[in-house]
Amino acid sequence: MAHHVVEKLGVSQRRVCIALGQNRSTQRYELKLPHKDRDLIGAIRQEAQKRKHRRYGYRRITEILCRSDWLVNHKRVYRLWRLEGLKVRRKRRKRIHGCGNSANACDRRPPEYMNHIWSYDIIEDKLQNGRKVRILNILDEFTKECLASDVGFHITGHDVVEVLRYLFLVRGCPVYIRSDNGPEFIAAAVKEFLAFSGVYTLYIERGSPWENGYVESFHSRMRDELLDGELFLHIDEVKYVVDRWRMDYNHYRPHSSLGYMTPARYAQLCREVGCVRCYMSIPPESEVRETLSQTVD
């Protein structure tokens, strides 16, 4: 304030300090960083400038530093983060207040253990030539793992079935799977396959995407940290980059709702303590035919 008045009015610093009631020693004080903070500031800047960290805030950078054997807490990192002007700017979106309060909403029926509730949805992006690309993401809501990211120009109900079939074989079936009412998820092929596999559907209320909050939150992270910063020329490039980012999300990126553990580490912990549904695969083909005949009858 005093420096601004000196430049604006052209008077001496002494007269300005007397007028403002400020001590001259306070006005002339220059911040001298302790020697111990210089190395930490360099490490913070080095991590913040990495491509995969470009949208990370100070809390995730703190976790990355702790992995590199830095003994530092988030308060100290926050002080230096603000001092160096490293704040990550985020777009403020207008909140939409709706009346979607169905019994299948994520806050009404939250997951209780691993493989309890999965959720899936589709996010869209464009290539450089303007052609639309669709990405099907499937999440375990309890561990926050992204189980699959299927990329294509078109995603039909049969494509959804093939992805689910693979996941049910390698991971087991969930109890429920939550989704919106998109044509890919209400297709007869998808409903029949889920019924044969013993998986119950949780369809949210129409026009209420916030009821599928877990996958919507994941999509916001994917768009902010990946899609908005990339220019894709070919769909094969999209498949490669999305799969690499999914692996980083599961095995490297600290997740705030998991105590800044990675989703893969949290899933491993769930297996160790038994907080997981018993393994259930899709039924044999003979059982599927029997179930189908009973359904028709």
Number of C-alpha atoms within 10 A of each C-alpha: 9 18 13 10 14 16 11 9 9 10 11 13 17 14 12 20 20 11 10 10 9 13 11 14 9 9 14 10 8 8 6 6 8 8 8 8 13 12 11 17 16 11 16 21 15 11 18 22 14 11 10 14 16 14 20 19 16 23 17 19 22 24 19 20 19 13 10 10 8 13 9 13 13 15 12 13 20 18 11 18 20 11 11 12 8 16 14 11 8 8 6 6 6 6 6 8 8 10 9 15 15 17 14 18 22 21 15 11 13 14 18 13 17 24 25 20 25 28 24 24 21 20 16 15 15 18 16 10 9 9 12 14 18 19 22 18 20 27 23 24 25 22 26 24 24 22 18 19 19 17 22 17 12 10 17 14 17 16 17 19 20 13 16 20 18 14 18 17 14 11 13 19 26 25 18 17 22 26 25 22 17 13 11 20 22 15 16 13 17 20 17 14 18 20 15 19 22 17 17 15 20 22 20 22 20 12 12 18 18 20 26 23 16 21 27 18 11 18 19 13 14 17 15 14 18 17 19 10 12 12 13 16 14 14 18 12 13 23 15 12 15 19 16 11 18 20 16 14 21 22 16 16 22 22 18 11 11 14 9 16 18 23 24 19 17 22 22 14 14 17 13 10 8 12 16 18 17 12 13 16 18 21 14 10 10 9 13 17 13 11 15 14 10 9 8 6 6
